[in-house]
Amino acid sequence: MIRPTVLLAAGMAAFAAPAALADDAALQAMRDELAKMRQDYENRISGLEQRLQQAETGATQAAATAEAAKKQAETAAETKPADTPGAFNPAIGVVLNGTLGVARRDPDQYRIPGFALGDEAKPIDRGFALGESEINFSASVDQALYGALTVSINRENEVEIEEAFLQTTSLPGGVTLKGGRFKSGIGTLNEQHSHTWDFADAPLPYLAMLNGQYQDDGAQVRWLAPLPLFVEFGAEGFRGDAYPANGAANKGMGAYSAFVHVGDDIGAAGEGGSWRLGASHLWSGAKNRESGDDSFTGNDRLLILDALYKWAPNGNYADRYVKLQGEYFRRDEKGRINDLDGSGTQQGYYAQAVWQFIPQWRVGARYDRVWADTPSLGWLDTSLDPQGHVASRESLMVDYSTSEFGRFRLQGNLDHSAATEDQQLLLQYTISLGAHGAHPF
């Protein structure tokens, strides 16, 4: 007789056997799927490793090829003949500068009491006028020399060689030599071409004491000191045919200059801005220098102190920046005017601020002032007699730059150079075509 417990155990085993077989089959299927996935990933990783190795090999070969090509090019450049056709084609640039001027007084009748002015010392012409437009040629002559030629054209269609000089590029010890016709390195504005100025016209001290700018035929030496900050010394000797010199006095060497400039950044990467200070001295001799009805023969001593500060957020001058600039002039003259011995002292300064508040748009304000002390008794009633007058001028400007190659400027002046105030309104355009070299800081 079979017991009930034996029958119950047999029944449970009969029901459990199919379930166990089903579980084993499911587990085996999962194992097979996992093994397949593992094999697929291993194949993909192996493929990626092969591609990475091929890429690294290709990059190494490309770098080696590039280095070989660079060395080959350097060797070719060193051995290229100096007379290879087209090797030294100059960079050519054209600067077009035009104005529309409105003024109460005739610019040709411009006078500043106490100053014997040069022929270019006057406001911008009335009406439409072609300003000082330029044609520039420049190139590195070879590994040691750089050359530049600037031809200017005025509204009377007169062509003048404004600058024509050669300059060394590889002298040791931070020394640079320049020879030919060029703008003197004195002051801040003097060495810059007028189309780079922040205002349409020169400040009063430049008009009254340098006839706008001082440029002449001569030679220059500059030395950049090997110091953590910018320290530059310079000296020049000139023929002496440009105002305030005249007549190539002293046997063809009628003017000398010396200058020093010091500058640096403030804070890391110039985050606090950049500054530059300078001092310059120009000695010149004149022989029969004409100014109106007066003729001067004698010596000039001109001292210039200049200061410049620039700031931009995070050192980015493309979007916004502020620039503060000023110069002080003092000139001592001694000699003969119309056969009358005498001496006199003249002084002046200008201060200006320019703010680029958004890209392409700037506004600026400038104040300039010149005055002359009462000269020696013999020079009373001449052009060097100030007659108790102090000349000054206030200027406001706004300009818009279409790009770094085009600018339109509107400027207004209140000119108190004479006893009667002169109100001047100027509209200027400046367009650059082709290459044009960088200008000083």
TAVEN-V403290 format. One record per pair of residues at least 24 apart in sequence whose ideal C-beta (glycine too) atoms are under 10 Angstrom apart, sorted by the first residue. I is the first residue (numbers start at 1). J is the second residue. Records with the same first field share a line. If there is no record, write none. Layout:
I->J / J
This chain:
77->143
78->143
82->141 / 142
87->139 / 142
88->139 / 140 / 141 / 142 / 147
89->137 / 139
90->136 / 137 / 138 / 139 / 140 / 141 / 147 / 148 / 149 / 435
91->136 / 137 / 138 / 139 / 140 / 148 / 434 / 435 / 436 / 437
92->135 / 136 / 137 / 138 / 139 / 433 / 434 / 435 / 436
93->134 / 135 / 136 / 137 / 138 / 150 / 405 / 432 / 433 / 434 / 435 / 436 / 437
94->133 / 134 / 135 / 136 / 151 / 431 / 432 / 433 / 434 / 435 / 436
95->131 / 132 / 133 / 134 / 135 / 136 / 150 / 152 / 193 / 194 / 195 / 196 / 405 / 430 / 431 / 432 / 433 / 434 / 436
96->130 / 131 / 133 / 134 / 153 / 195 / 406 / 429 / 430 / 431 / 432 / 433
97->129 / 130 / 131 / 132 / 133 / 134 / 152 / 153 / 193 / 194 / 195 / 200 / 407 / 428 / 429 / 430 / 431 / 432
98->128 / 129 / 130 / 131 / 133 / 155 / 427 / 428 / 429 / 430 / 431
99->124 / 125 / 126 / 127 / 128 / 129 / 130 / 131 / 132 / 155 / 200 / 201 / 409 / 411 / 426 / 427 / 428 / 429 / 430
100->124 / 125 / 126 / 127 / 128 / 129 / 410 / 425 / 426 / 427 / 428 / 429
101->125 / 126 / 127 / 128 / 129 / 131 / 200 / 201 / 411 / 424 / 425 / 426 / 427 / 428
102->126 / 127 / 412 / 423 / 424 / 425 / 426 / 427
103->127 / 413 / 415 / 422 / 423 / 424 / 425 / 426
104->415 / 420 / 421 / 422 / 423 / 424
105->415 / 417 / 418 / 420 / 421 / 422 / 423 / 424
106->422
107->422 / 424
109->418
110->207 / 415 / 417 / 418 / 422
111->292 / 383 / 391 / 417 / 418
112->204 / 207 / 208 / 346 / 348 / 370 / 371 / 372 / 383 / 386 / 389 / 391 / 415 / 417 / 418
113->370 / 371 / 372 / 383 / 384 / 385 / 386 / 387 / 388 / 389 / 390 / 391 / 417 / 418 / 419
114->208 / 344 / 345 / 346 / 370 / 371 / 372 / 373 / 374 / 375 / 382 / 383 / 384 / 385 / 386 / 387 / 388 / 389 / 390 / 391
115->204 / 207 / 208 / 209 / 291 / 331 / 344 / 346 / 348 / 370 / 371 / 372 / 383 / 384 / 386 / 391 / 417
116->208 / 243 / 244 / 286 / 289 / 290 / 291 / 292 / 294 / 295 / 296 / 333 / 337 / 344 / 346 / 379 / 382 / 383 / 384
117->207 / 208 / 209 / 211 / 243 / 291 / 292 / 383
118->207 / 208 / 209 / 210 / 211 / 212 / 242 / 243 / 244 / 246 / 289 / 290 / 291
119->211 / 212 / 243 / 290 / 291
120->154 / 202 / 207 / 210 / 211 / 212 / 213 / 243
121->202 / 204 / 206 / 207 / 208 / 209 / 210 / 211 / 212 / 243 / 291
122->201 / 207 / 211 / 212
123->200 / 201 / 202 / 207 / 393 / 413 / 415 / 417 / 422 / 424 / 426
124->200 / 201 / 411 / 413 / 424 / 426 / 428
125->154 / 155
126->424
128->155 / 427
129->154 / 155 / 428
130->154 / 155 / 156 / 157
131->155 / 194 / 195 / 200 / 201 / 428 / 429 / 430
132->160 / 162 / 193 / 194 / 195 / 212
133->195 / 430 / 431
134->162 / 163 / 193 / 194 / 195 / 432 / 436
135->159 / 162 / 433 / 434
136->162 / 163 / 193 / 432 / 433 / 434 / 435 / 436 / 437
137->164 / 435
138->163 / 167 / 435 / 436 / 437
139->435
140->167 / 169
141->166 / 167 / 169
142->169 / 170
143->169 / 170
144->168 / 169 / 170 / 171
145->169 / 170 / 177
146->170 / 176 / 178 / 437
147->180
148->178 / 180 / 182 / 437
149->180 / 181
150->181 / 182 / 183 / 193 / 215 / 436 / 437
152->193 / 194
161->217
162->193 / 194 / 213 / 215
163->193 / 215
164->217
165->217 / 218 / 219 / 220
167->220 / 222
168->221 / 222
171->221 / 223
173->223 / 224 / 225 / 226
174->222 / 223 / 224 / 225 / 226 / 227 / 231 / 232 / 233
175->221 / 222 / 223 / 224
176->220 / 221 / 222 / 223 / 224 / 232 / 234
177->219 / 220 / 221 / 222
178->218 / 219 / 220 / 221 / 222 / 234 / 236
179->217 / 218 / 219 / 220 / 221
180->217 / 218 / 219 / 220
181->215 / 216 / 217 / 218 / 238 / 239 / 242
182->215 / 216 / 217 / 218 / 219 / 220 / 236 / 238
183->213 / 214 / 215 / 216
184->210 / 213 / 214 / 215 / 216 / 218 / 220 / 234 / 236 / 238 / 242 / 255 / 257 / 259 / 280 / 282
185->214 / 220 / 222 / 232 / 234 / 235 / 236 / 257 / 258 / 259 / 261 / 278 / 280 / 440
186->210 / 213 / 214 / 234 / 236 / 257 / 258 / 259 / 278 / 279 / 280 / 281 / 282 / 302 / 303 / 304 / 306 / 327
187->213 / 214 / 257 / 259 / 261 / 278 / 279 / 280 / 282 / 302 / 304 / 305 / 306 / 327 / 328 / 329
188->261 / 276 / 278 / 280 / 304 / 306 / 307 / 308 / 325 / 326 / 327 / 440 / 441
189->213 / 306 / 325 / 327 / 350 / 440
190->214 / 215 / 257 / 259 / 280 / 282 / 304 / 306 / 327 / 440
191->215 / 259 / 439 / 440
192->439 / 440 / 441
193->436 / 437 / 439
194->430
195->407 / 428 / 430 / 431 / 432 / 436 / 439
196->407 / 430 / 432 / 436 / 438 / 439 / 440
197->352 / 409 / 430
198->323 / 325 / 352 / 353 / 354 / 362 / 364 / 366 / 397 / 399 / 409 / 411
199->350 / 352 / 354 / 364 / 365 / 366 / 368 / 395 / 396 / 397 / 399 / 409 / 411 / 413 / 426 / 428
200->395 / 397 / 399 / 409 / 410 / 411 / 413 / 424 / 426 / 427 / 428 / 430
201->366 / 368 / 393 / 395 / 411 / 413 / 415 / 424 / 426 / 428
202->350 / 368
203->325 / 326 / 327 / 329 / 348 / 349 / 350 / 351 / 352 / 366 / 367 / 368 / 369 / 370 / 393 / 395
204->329 / 348 / 349 / 350 / 366 / 367 / 368 / 369 / 370 / 371 / 391 / 392 / 393 / 415 / 416 / 417
205->302 / 304 / 327 / 328 / 329 / 330 / 331 / 346 / 347 / 348 / 349 / 350 / 368 / 369 / 370
206->304 / 327 / 329 / 348 / 350 / 368 / 370
207->348 / 368 / 370 / 391 / 393 / 417
208->329 / 331 / 346 / 348 / 368 / 370 / 371 / 372 / 391 / 417
209->243 / 244 / 282 / 300 / 302 / 304 / 329 / 330 / 331 / 333 / 346 / 347 / 348 / 370
210->242 / 243 / 244 / 282 / 302 / 304 / 329 / 331
211->242 / 243 / 244 / 291
212->243
213->242 / 243
214->238 / 242 / 243 / 244 / 245 / 255 / 257 / 282 / 284 / 302
215->242
216->240 / 241 / 242 / 243 / 245 / 248 / 254 / 255 / 257 / 284
217->241 / 242 / 248 / 252
218->242 / 253 / 254 / 255 / 256 / 257
220->257 / 259
222->259 / 261
223->260
224->261
225->260 / 262
227->262 / 264
228->264
229->262 / 263 / 264 / 265 / 275
230->261 / 262 / 263 / 264 / 265 / 274 / 275 / 276 / 441
231->260 / 261 / 262 / 263 / 264
232->259 / 260 / 261 / 262 / 263 / 276 / 278
233->258 / 259 / 260 / 261 / 262
234->258 / 259 / 260 / 261 / 278 / 280
235->259
236->280 / 282
238->282 / 283 / 284
240->284 / 285 / 286 / 287
242->284
243->284 / 286 / 289 / 291 / 300
244->282 / 284 / 285 / 286 / 289 / 291 / 296 / 299 / 300 / 301 / 302 / 331 / 333
245->282 / 283 / 284 / 285 / 286 / 287 / 289 / 299 / 300
246->284 / 285 / 286 / 287 / 288 / 289 / 290 / 291 / 295 / 296 / 297 / 300
247->285 / 286 / 287 / 288 / 289 / 297
248->285 / 287
249->284 / 285 / 286 / 287 / 288 / 289 / 297 / 298 / 299
250->284 / 285 / 287
253->285
254->283 / 284 / 285 / 286 / 287 / 299
255->282 / 283 / 284 / 285 / 286 / 300 / 302
256->281 / 282 / 283 / 284 / 285
257->281 / 282 / 283 / 284 / 302 / 304
258->282 / 283
259->304 / 306
261->306 / 308 / 440 / 441
263->308 / 309 / 441
265->310 / 315
266->309 / 311
267->315
268->315
269->314 / 315
270->310 / 311 / 312 / 314 / 315 / 317
271->311 / 312 / 313 / 314 / 315
272->311 / 315
273->309 / 310 / 311 / 312 / 315 / 321 / 322 / 323 / 324
274->308 / 309 / 310 / 311 / 312 / 315 / 317 / 323 / 441
275->307 / 308 / 309 / 310 / 311 / 324 / 441
276->306 / 307 / 308 / 309 / 310 / 325 / 440 / 441
277->305 / 306 / 307 / 308 / 309
278->304 / 305 / 306 / 307 / 308 / 327
279->303 / 304 / 305 / 306 / 328
280->304 / 305 / 306 / 327 / 329
282->331
284->331 / 333
285->335
286->333 / 335
287->335
288->336
289->335 / 337
291->337 / 382 / 383 / 384
292->382 / 383
293->338 / 382 / 383
294->337 / 338 / 340 / 379 / 382 / 383 / 384
295->336 / 337 / 338 / 339
296->333 / 335 / 336 / 337 / 338 / 342 / 379 / 382 / 383 / 384
297->335 / 336 / 337 / 338 / 339
298->333 / 334 / 335 / 336 / 337 / 341 / 342 / 343
299->332 / 333 / 334 / 335 / 343
300->331 / 332 / 333 / 334 / 335 / 346
301->330 / 331 / 332 / 333 / 334 / 345
302->329 / 330 / 331 / 332 / 333 / 346
303->328 / 329 / 330 / 331 / 332 / 347
304->328 / 329 / 330 / 331 / 349
305->329 / 330 / 349
307->351
308->440 / 441
309->353
310->354 / 441
312->356
317->356
318->356 / 359 / 360 / 404
319->356 / 357 / 358 / 359 / 360
320->355 / 356 / 357 / 358 / 359 / 361 / 362
321->354 / 355 / 356 / 357 / 362
322->353 / 354 / 355 / 356 / 357
323->352 / 353 / 354 / 355 / 356 / 362 / 364
324->351 / 352 / 353 / 354 / 355
325->350 / 351 / 352 / 353 / 354 / 364 / 366
326->350 / 351 / 352 / 353 / 366 / 367 / 368
327->351 / 352 / 368
329->370
331->370 / 372
332->373
333->372 / 375 / 379 / 384
334->376
335->379
336->378 / 379
337->375 / 376 / 378 / 379 / 382 / 383 / 384
338->378 / 379 / 382 / 383
339->378
340->376 / 377 / 378 / 379 / 380 / 381 / 382
341->376 / 377 / 378 / 379
342->375 / 376 / 377 / 378 / 379 / 380 / 382 / 384
343->373 / 375 / 376 / 378 / 379 / 384
344->372 / 373 / 374 / 375 / 376 / 379 / 382 / 384 / 385 / 386
345->371 / 372 / 373 / 374 / 375 / 384
346->370 / 371 / 372 / 373 / 375 / 384 / 386
347->371 / 372 / 373
348->372 / 390 / 391 / 392
350->392 / 393 / 395
352->395 / 397
354->397 / 399
356->399 / 401
359->401
360->399 / 400 / 401 / 402 / 403 / 404 / 406 / 407
361->398 / 399 / 400 / 401
362->397 / 398 / 399 / 400 / 401 / 407 / 409
363->396 / 397 / 398 / 399
364->395 / 396 / 397 / 398 / 399 / 409 / 411
365->394 / 395 / 396 / 397
366->393 / 394 / 395 / 396 / 397 / 411 / 413
367->392 / 393 / 394 / 395
368->392 / 393 / 394 / 395 / 413 / 415 / 417
369->393 / 394 / 416
370->417
387->419
389->416 / 417 / 418 / 419
390->416 / 417
391->415 / 416 / 417 / 418
392->416 / 417
393->417 / 421 / 422 / 424
395->424 / 426
397->426 / 428
399->428 / 429 / 430
401->430
402->429 / 431
403->432
404->432 / 436
405->430 / 431 / 432 / 433 / 434 / 436
406->430 / 431 / 432 / 433
407->431 / 432
